Amino acid sequence: MFQEEHLTKQFIDELMKIWEEIQPMTQDERDRLELDELLNYDKETLEQFKELSKYGEYNVKFLLLLAKLLMLQEKTNYPEGQLFQTLLRKLKEGEDIFSILQTATLRRLR
């Protein structure tokens, strides 16, 4: 988050907005899901965050797709789950990597 901290936080806000809007999927919806539906992001969103694609390992479009898949998985399999949302919040707050990984993995061992 060091190169473009403000833009990165805006990107995390966008992911949090998607989290709020995304709904669990039924088996029928999963069976009918087309890849184009998952890859369909408005050009304005991609343009707004394209600068972030210059940093890190993955471009913004890939990160949006990955995040959406993880959100769909959690909302579908654990409708009351909030792990992904908690991870986003910790990222935005600038938590250290150990705290973020602990949230994602170690908490389950308790």
Secondary structure, 3 states (H helix, E strand, C coil): CCCCHHHHHHHHHHHHHHHHHCCCCCHHHHHHCCHHHHHCCCHHHHHHHHHHHHCCCCCHHHHHHHHHHHHHHHHHHCCCCCHHHHHHHHHHCCCCHHHHHHHHCHHHHC
